[in-house]
């Protein structure tokens, strides 16, 4: 096959992956709404098809360009999407057996891919000499892996907050309907000082019995919180490692390991915020909602690091435009 | 509150409050988020160290906001007093938090595990009847726990066991935090006592690491005391390679390095991504360009003889390699003063191909190079090497000079030169005669390349790297290992014993349940297995 044919195959596979993820997203949301097992099977099959097409697109792109296929934003986004979906199917579905959040994850995958084609598409070309280093491979790979892990973690945090809200509402409803039981009456769940564990515990006994929570059909907030934490706890050291590799690469290429270039600055900001999140989880009074909000701020920072720096802020990393 | 010790105790109390506040995790989190917020400002507003020209433009465009930003230090966030203050507070908060934690870990690591009495009070608890006697069962439990790498302590009676595991979590966490501190300090010292600048060296020429020899953008750290290394660098040869598409592939400078005393040290090749370290300075390939060797004579007097370093002023979106290289020679001793503006086309063939096709062609190699020149007369406002202010000057002549040609600058015609591939369309006219004795002439004997090297000194790089590695290494156990405690008690029961096992994990509790179950099975098996008696059968249903 010629280079042009490989490039063509890569684009086609990319489109197949994109449309598969769109379909998987729709079917997953349908599963969340109607809870038919068949829908879940269909969503998983389509998701796996998308994943395979995504992988094919990445590999053929690499063949067409004659190098590892993560050299610009388009390619990063393709790999990022692959890792997001892979991480979801493997960790959330296969290992944690949580099946109802797929729609959100596929939506994230679709947005990432759509951004890639609309803003960042470039043909498969060789790289500038400054980008040629094995530290680049390590740096970029770990940054993308970390982005996918942190991204999914933050997405699960959003779902967690949604679920937590619905649990609190249904418990409040329950309290207003049923005469207060002797023991539960003292606890006001809308009070932020009540540990979120109380609410999480309530989910199993009280919350799931309440109509609102059951209709939403999401896993209990404690499960979502635990999963989100797993992803972020995994993503944080990888991000740390990636930033350090980037510094080593910068030392080799630009002669300084750190220069407050916008991408460097934002990767530091993101690091600091997620460090704050991990500390918040270990601090009483910050657990639950407050830590989740820190994670959301981290998510915004992650998006700025990934997109805004390349699109709007000039710097050494703005090679993609 | 009695009067005499009132102020002192209230002072002590407020110191204690401040100390407690600094130690709290809440303060650390808030300081971390403030650090992030400050960095956000630094990334959104142009910074003097990164792009001084954008700061200057900003000050012109936004007078009021700009002067406020300037006063607040927003144009140099990472060097501002308030960024330093946040860093310092975070630093103190970290130390205040880490010192007691380190002391506690030290004590806990030296103390033996403490026995517990009521094991059934622990979150995980199981009791089993086993074949072995109490002391044998406890000894078996010790073995099992040691094999699982618990720190184990057998009580004096020989029937109670206390065990714990997972100190490496706290160790990793402390290593991470201390390493972060070391990293901060090392960065501040390294950047503060170091310097970074650029050196332009033409092929065949030498350069010495001293303040005056830098290109003008030398940046020294806040605590730099002026000790440049004195290293000598000679550029033997510069090579650049391109793909067919004109995309750069490789640049490298072949250098000879000299010790500060002038003695030869060694030859090195410096290329992109492959810097060289010598005598405390790091030498990086930074840029390159063309330098025209030019001689200017007035009669027999030599006014100028040397390389003219040529630069580029590429309009955005254009391929710089397809653009000419420009420079200026200023003859300030002449009356009236003169300046010669040079515009080099390194590859005549590529240049004419772009004229024919209308598509700019990259000129990547020297191939019949020629220079367009203009001479200006009048008053030089600035005698530095760069730029030409023509407000008090007027253009007199112009023409073309090819390699190994000599031209008459007064009349703008060519005196001598080999017949070369430079087409007559640009070659200009030959001078009708040799001109008077005071004729100003310019010769262009050869074209060389120059290499722009970045020279930097940063003494703490190894420490920064070491701290960074420790950060990652500490982070893994800090996030993934959990502290676990297990107790075993064996009480005599008939011929065998009843073994009680209790324990808990401080983190990752879900995993501990599994681990605890396998631990219990292993202990029971090592203690001779489960004892099945008639009485047990009576009790069990």
Interface residues (C-beta under 8 A of the other chain):
Chain A: X125 X126 X128 X129 X130 X132 X133 X233 X236 X237 X240 X241 X244 X247 X248 X251 X252 X253 X254 X255 X256 X257 X258 X259 X260 X261 X262 X265 X266 X268 X269 X272 X273 X275 X276 X278 X279 X280 X282 X283 X285 X286 X294 X297 X301 X309 X313 X314 X315
Chain B: X25 X26 X28 X29 X32 X33 X35 X36 X39 X40 X42 X43 X44 X47 X49 X50 X51 X78 X187 X196 X243 X247 X248 X249 X250 X251 X272 X273 X274 X275 X282 X284 X286 X454 X456 X458 X461 X464 X465 X468 X469 X471 X472 X475 X476 X479 X480
